[in-house]
């Protein structure tokens, strides 16, 4: 165990606490992913036991190298991928090795503030799924517009509550709930959290939202939702929504 982990172990309060698994999917976040993980680890790991799981998804930059270097400083479970398998598959693979009753999902792009975790943690005994909705979302206008349109479509099609942020990737939940719901997800490759939210609601799991901060990506604009890929992504999501609706309507 590295020096950072030893220091945090000394600082941690000597009282029984729920162990948390921090699960991050990662693709081409080289140069910044160490900073993102350390911010979360130092904020949360000083107070409660924390397991870090990173599902690296076929990166072509220095992401793998950066993760291996960081694993010498803090304890981590790494899933390193030779080929791209996608956000959904990466998260599912990570969930298979979670070793705690609670799991915190965070994207690895550094857009979320670590201390917002405690807003979600306060509600862990009241709700099986706590979602951090982005009050002032720091994404490009076309991404915000897409999210708004698909939120309206999903809310209408599946008669959902009026969620503020159906695609929010910052979530704390019971691991068994996460595994049960994620195992059924299969259609919305480019909008996993939309399908997850629909299925969780249909299964009867209570979902609450808490406002959280959101900042610009450390690594610049996302490569996934590049304007030249928007048409194919929109068509894929529309098809996914239709297939999900057809399945749940049967």
C-alpha positions, -999 to +999 in steps of 0.1 A: +000+000+000+014+034-010+021+064+012-012+082+004-032+052+014-012+048+047-018+084+056-055+081+049-058+050+070-044+068+100-067+097+095-099+076+091-122+076+121-120+045+141-158+037+141-177+011+121-188+025+087-204+011+055-178+003+030-182+021-003-171+009-037-161+038-061-168+026-097-154+047-126-155+038-163-125+053-181-117+058-218-089+081-230-086+102-199-048+101-198-031+130-180-061+138-158-075+105-145-050+104-116-061+138-104-098+128-107-094+096-087-071+111-060-097+139-054-124+114-048-101+091-028-088+118-005-123+132+001-141+100+008-114+076+019-103+098+049-137+092+065-150+058+054-135+026+040-133+030+002-127+004-026-117+019-059-126+001-091-117+014-125-131-001-157-107+010-184-123+007-218-097+002-245-079+036-242-054+045-269-036+072-249-017+071-215-048+061-194-036+025-187-001+037-178-015+064-155-038+039-137-010+014-132+012+042-117-016+053-094-023+017-082+012+018-066+000+046-043-036+036-034-053+002-035-073-002-067-090-029-087-083-024-124-100-039-154-079-030-184-094-035-218-075-042-251-105-033-272-133-008-268-164-025-254-185+006-245-197+024-214-225-001-206-203-032-208-175-015-188-199-007-159-214-041-159-179-057-157-170-034-128-202-043-109-192-079-111-163-073-088-178-049-064-172-060-028-194-037-007-231-030+000-229+005-015-215+016-048-208+051-060-208+056-098-188+086-111-175+093-146-137+096-148-137+130-167-134+151-135-167+170-140-180+161-105-169+176-072-159+150-047-174+166-016-209+164-032-207+127-023-218+135+012-251+149-001-259+115-015-245+096+014-268+113+039-297+096+022-283+061+019-306+046+045-337+061+030-334+053-008-319+025-027-309+048-055-297+084-050-288+104-081-269+137-083-286+160-108-265+186-124-279+221-116-257+241-140-246+215-164-212+224-179-216+205-212-219+218-247-254+231-258-260+202-282-255+177-254-278+196-230-304+197-258-302+160-265-306+152-228-336+174-225-354+159-255-347+123-245-357+130-209-390+143-222-394+113-245-386+087-217-408+105-192-437+104-216-432+069-229-427+052-196-447+075-174-418+084-152-417+110-124-404+144-134-367+137-129-344+167-133-315+147-148-323+113-161-288+107-176-269+118-144-238+096-140-231+105-104-251+080-083-250+062-050-270+030-046-272-004-030-250-028-048-276-055-052-300-030-067-274-018-091-265-053-102-301-064-106-311-034-127-278-032-148-280-069-156-313-062-175-300-032-194-291-040-230-306-014-255-293+021-248-255+018-254-251+056-257-275+065-228-271+038-203-284+058-174-316+065-192-324+028-196-312+022-160-335+048-146-365+035-165-359-001-154-352+008-118-385+027-116-404-001-133-390-025-108-403-004-080-370+010-066-373+045-051-351+070-068-344+104-053-323+133-067-299+156-050-284+187-066-247+186-073-221+208-089-209+202-125-177+216-141-161+215-175-142+184-185-105+186-175-095+170-208-115+192-231-147+184-250-160+149-249-149+126-278-180+105-276-206+131-284-187+148-311-210+167-335-201+145-365-213+114-345-246+130-333-269+116-360-258+080-354-260+085-316-295+100-319-307+072-341-292+046-318-309+061-288-343+063-305-340+027-315-330+018-279-360+037-265-383+019-289-370-015-281-371-009-244-407+004-247-417-027-267-402-050-241-418-034-211-451-031-229-454-069-234 
